[in-house]
Amino acid sequence: MSTDLMDEHRVDIGEAAALFGLSPATLRWWERTGVLPAPPRAGGRRRYGERELRQVGLAYLCCVLGRMPLGSAVAVVSGEFGPDTWRKAVTEQISRLDQELAELHTARTYMTHLLRCEHDDMTACPYLEWEVRANTPRGRLPHDDVVAAARAAGTGVPPEPRGTGRATRSRPRDETPSAASDRDATPPVCRACGWALPTGTRSGRPRVYCSAACRQRAFRTRRAGP
């Protein structure tokens, strides 16, 4: 079969990305990080056949639908690891998803309570203190009085807030914090899911999404339009 005929059964990167609602930049990024193997090229341009498109589909299912970290997705998608390795990566991701599902169930339960609560002012809800103790770091402080609990949190190392992935620094709370301390108290959040962004040094533009999955969800939302 000639090269020209074989090329009729291949598509370029834009078409491969569009098939899954992705941006071409995402496919390039997955290739650079080792999730996707480099596809064949013709005239210097990437060309995707059936096998390569199936690999992109698998990458989508792992990274976007399955919310799998890129380091774990490499073991599953790249084809460079044996079954024991990629099955371990999948098992670990299932554990992470189970934790997220439990947290989402708790969140939905409380949101449902908000709709059913008879109080117009939710701070007057008799169940509020119980919900706060059960679902926020306040519950790890043994003080019955909420003001006393706040004082205790302000003088020691408070529990790590849910979803931030970082511990709040031990320092007295101030009504007029400096700009630097204000940034520490309120970490930037992902534009897609609202969770705190990972901390650490990063060159180039500031991070706005916490993961490739959130970046893709935002891309698909913009693509779909209003």
C-alpha positions in Angstrom: 0.0 0.0 0.0 1.4 3.4 -0.9 2.2 6.1 1.5 -0.4 8.4 -0.1 -3.1 5.8 0.3 -2.2 5.1 3.9 -2.3 8.9 4.6 -6.0 8.9 3.5 -6.7 6.9 6.6 -5.1 9.4 8.9 -6.1 12.8 10.3 -4.2 15.8 11.5 -3.9 16.9 15.1 -6.8 19.4 14.9 -9.2 16.7 13.7 -7.9 14.2 16.3 -8.4 16.7 19.1 -11.9 17.8 17.8 -13.1 14.2 17.9 -12.9 14.3 21.7 -13.6 18.0 22.2 -10.0 18.7 23.1 -7.6 21.4 22.0 -4.6 20.5 19.9 -2.4 21.9 22.6 -3.7 19.2 25.0 -2.6 16.5 22.7 0.8 18.1 22.4 1.0 18.4 26.2 0.0 14.8 26.7 2.7 13.8 24.2 5.4 15.9 25.9 4.5 14.5 29.3 4.6 10.9 28.1 0.9 10.1 28.3 0.6 9.7 24.5 3.4 8.3 22.3 4.4 10.5 19.4 2.3 9.7 16.3 3.7 9.2 12.8 4.5 12.4 10.9 4.1 13.3 7.2 5.8 16.5 6.0 6.6 17.3 9.6 3.0 17.2 10.7 1.4 14.7 13.1 -0.9 12.2 11.5 -3.3 10.1 13.6 -4.6 6.7 12.4 -7.0 4.4 14.1 -4.5 3.2 16.8 -3.4 6.7 17.6 -7.0 7.9 17.9 -7.8 5.0 20.2 -4.9 6.1 22.4 -6.2 9.6 22.5 -9.6 8.2 23.5 -8.0 6.2 26.3 -6.1 9.3 27.5 -9.4 11.2 27.6 -11.1 8.5 29.6 -8.2 8.5 32.1 -7.3 12.2 32.4 -10.6 14.0 31.8 -13.3 11.5 32.7 -11.3 9.6 35.3 -9.5 12.7 36.7 -6.3 10.7 36.8 -3.0 12.6 37.4 -0.8 12.7 34.4 1.9 10.6 36.2 -0.6 7.8 36.7 -2.1 8.1 33.2 1.3 7.5 31.7 1.3 4.0 33.1 -2.1 3.3 31.6 -2.0 4.9 28.2 1.5 5.0 27.0 1.9 1.3 26.5 5.3 1.3 28.1 4.3 -0.4 31.4 3.1 -3.9 32.2 -0.3 -4.9 33.6 0.8 -4.9 37.2 2.0 -1.3 37.0 -1.0 0.2 35.2 -3.5 -1.8 37.3 -1.9 -0.4 40.5 -2.2 3.1 39.0 -5.9 2.5 38.3 -6.5 1.0 41.8 -5.0 4.1 43.4 -7.1 6.4 41.3 -10.3 4.5 42.3 -9.4 5.1 45.9 -9.0 8.8 45.2 -12.3 8.9 43.3 -14.0 7.1 46.2 -12.8 9.8 48.6 -14.0 12.6 46.2 -17.4 10.8 45.9 -17.8 10.7 49.6 -17.0 14.4 49.9 -19.5 15.2 47.1 -22.2 13.1 48.8 -21.6 15.0 52.0 -21.8 18.3 50.1 -25.0 17.3 48.3 -26.6 16.2 51.6 -26.0 19.6 53.1 -27.1 21.5 50.0 -30.4 19.5 50.1 -30.8 20.4 53.8 -30.4 24.1 52.9 -33.3 23.8 50.5 -35.5 22.1 53.1 -34.5 24.2 56.1 -37.4 26.4 57.4 -35.1 29.2 58.5 -34.7 32.2 56.1 -31.6 33.1 58.0 -29.4 30.0 57.8 -27.2 31.1 60.6 -30.2 30.6 62.9 -30.6 27.0 61.9 -30.4 24.7 65.0 -28.5 22.1 63.0 -25.8 24.6 61.8 -23.4 23.9 64.7 -23.7 20.2 64.2 -23.0 20.5 60.4 -20.0 22.8 61.1 -18.5 20.4 63.6 -19.1 17.4 61.3 -17.9 19.0 58.0 -15.3 21.7 58.7 -12.0 21.9 60.7 -13.9 23.6 63.5 -15.1 20.2 64.6 -11.6 19.1 65.5 -11.4 21.8 68.2 -12.8 20.6 71.5 -14.4 24.0 72.5 -18.2 24.1 72.7 -18.2 27.9 72.3 -17.5 29.0 68.7 -15.7 32.2 69.8 -13.4 30.2 72.2 -12.7 27.8 69.3 -11.8 30.7 67.1 -9.4 32.0 69.7 -7.8 28.6 70.0 -7.4 28.3 66.3 -5.8 31.7 66.1 -3.1 30.9 68.7 -2.1 27.5 67.5 -1.7 25.6 64.3 -5.3 25.1 63.0 -6.4 22.0 61.2 -5.7 21.9 57.5 -8.7 23.3 55.5 -10.4 20.7 53.3 -9.3 20.7 49.7 -6.5 23.2 50.0 -3.7 20.6 50.2 -1.7 22.9 52.5 -1.7 23.8 56.2 -2.5 27.3 57.3 0.6 29.0 58.8 0.5 29.5 62.5 0.2 33.2 63.1 -2.3 35.5 65.0 -5.3 36.5 62.9 -5.2 40.2 62.2 -8.0 42.5 61.2 -5.6 44.3 58.8 -3.2 41.7 57.4 -0.4 42.6 55.0 -0.8 41.8 51.3 1.5 38.8 51.7 -0.3 37.3 54.6 -3.6 37.9 52.9 -2.4 35.8 50.0 -1.4 33.0 52.4 -4.8 33.1 54.1 -6.7 32.8 50.8 -5.0 30.6 48.3 -5.9 31.0 44.6 -8.6 28.6 43.3 -9.1 26.7 40.1 -11.4 28.6 37.6 -13.2 25.4 36.7 -13.8 23.5 40.0 -13.1 26.2 42.7 -10.6 24.0 44.6 -7.3 25.5 45.8 -4.5 25.5 43.2 -1.4 23.5 43.9 1.4 25.5 45.6 5.0 25.6 44.6 7.2 27.4 42.1 6.1 27.6 38.5 7.7 29.5 35.6 5.7 31.3 33.0 2.1 32.4 33.4 0.3 31.9 36.7 -1.6 28.6 37.1 -5.4 29.0 36.7 -6.6 25.4 36.6 -5.7 22.7 39.1 -5.5 19.9 36.6 -5.6 19.0 32.9 -9.1 17.7 33.4 -10.3 21.1 34.7 -8.5 22.8 31.8 -10.4 20.6 29.3 -13.7 21.2 31.0 -13.2 24.9 30.7 -12.1 24.6 27.1 -15.3 22.5 26.2 -17.5 25.1 28.0 -16.0 27.9 26.0 -16.3 25.9 22.8 -19.9 25.1 23.4 -20.7 28.8 23.9 -23.5 30.4 25.9 
